[in-house]
């Protein structure tokens, strides 16, 4: 049999590449004669560059850029021909902030990565959005590309207080000959009840008490920059990085669809007998542009069954089938939460071995 293995990362334990390798190792213990095709996936968040590099190859440009609080952080840009891929989480991810002080954290480093991509000759720059620890409406990115204002753009949302002027001409000129693509799975506007602060602020350490103030600062920034754009879908992605990219003329694309196309997932699914996907927690959020739902849609188009391996499975069989999955299996159910966290690679391999007993013809 031919098995396509296309998981997302298992957040906090395994990258998508590591997860695919663990699934393949366990599957082959049970069914050594099966042919496994590994296609680690991403929706634009952490692991975006690694996933694309594993499949597309290309050149990795190593850069040192400003982290959320101005500290130096190592990052990479993937250059494939004239297309560059940038992973915003490398420069402003929540792993760099510790889910604290999001109001003071900036996206300056992401703008520096865009500049590095342009300087390397990229004509198309794709920015993966997700996993950010910032909430600055992308002001840091704009400043790094040449935008100027009457307030600091590199100090997070708290730097916006009293803003009356923002000039974007230099930043737009920097990108004049570049096609810019924002890869995201988030539909949120910049502000309001479903905006960046209210929806994603808690996971970045913004308390309920501080949310109205922080959201108001973003509203003030948008009023000066372009309020209409702040209402567009995706403007609230990555703490408003989506907003900054839209201001600069970016196209918006679903991260999972972009990665699936880049790695040739539809064609590879058509050659497979079974498609395996996975993520850390398979829950209701998995239906909103996440990797398992995207992979399941590709599998369905190819008329192939799709099976999910996850750290936890938090949806019932009816919901699972509505998302296009034929079955879902949980690490926690197999080995318990403690072992699943302590040895995620071994536990995932063991789960894949068990699943192969059902889904392989061997």
Buried (B, 14 or more C-beta within 10 A) or exposed (E): BBBBBBBBBBBEBBBBBBBBBBBBBBBBEBBEEBEBBBBBBBBBBBBBBBBBBBBBEBEBBEBEBBBBBBEEBEBBBBBBEEBBBBBBBBBBBBEBBEEBBBBBBBBBBBBBBBBBBBEBEBEBBBBBBBBBBBBBBBBBBBBBBBBBBEBBBBBBBBBBEEBEEBEBEEBBEBBEEBBBBBBBBBBBBBBBEEBBBBBBBBEBBBEEEBBEBBBBBBBBBBBBBBEEBBBBBBBBBBBBBBBBBBBBEBEBBBBBBBBBEBBEBBEBBBEBBBBBBBBBBBBEEBBEBBBBBBBBBBBBEBEBBBBBBBBBBBBEEEBBBEBBBBBBBBBBEBBEEEBBBEBBBBBBBBBBBBBBEEBBEE
